[in-house]
């Protein structure tokens, strides 16, 4: 076998192995996504549990904590809303992030819900001690795709708890926030709009890569047999 033919064979084998590896990777991603969906669906069906306090914050990980149903009691800070850009099934508007201080002295940001762009000032704040129930979500630092948060200008594109706390002068806050449930009265802010949907196309991707690998192998066999005849 000439050096050129040996190099061509090695390159063809590398392409085949790469296609197979991509298929295997998608199978692994499929297993991960299926497990994620099952875990989240189980959490959504559970009864709310007390929200994790400061002693638990360092150990919180999104894989184990996010989308758990939790409840927390406290008082909202007056005049401390932060409006974060949002697009929901109800159209464009804002999430209303409001700090809530617990009787134990720690603070968590509560996403009280959605307000429409045209009615952003219509967000009455409950007075006195309240119990907020909803989904635990981990902080979203940085901003959105191609849009960074701009605290100085009051433009927010993600629910970054640490940055919002710094801009509001709140001091330390929980590294997670609460997506509040719907209240049922239809008034703003409208809770319960968390989208819990995970795209799962990994099986299709895996079949595509394995099919390409099979086609590549078939073409190589055909080319080899033709070369032998020639």
Secondary structure, DSSP 8 states (H G I E B T S, - for coil): --HHHHHHHHHHHHHHHHHHHHHHHHHHHHHHHHHHHHHHHHHHTS--EE---HHHHTT--HHHHTT-EEEEEEEE-TT--EEEEEEETTEEEEEEEEEEE-TTS-EEEEEEEEEEGGGTT------SEEEEEEEEEE---SEETTEE-BGGGTB-SS--HHHHHHHHT--S--SEEEEE---SS--SSB-----------HHHHHHHHHHHHHHHHHHHHHHHHHHHH-
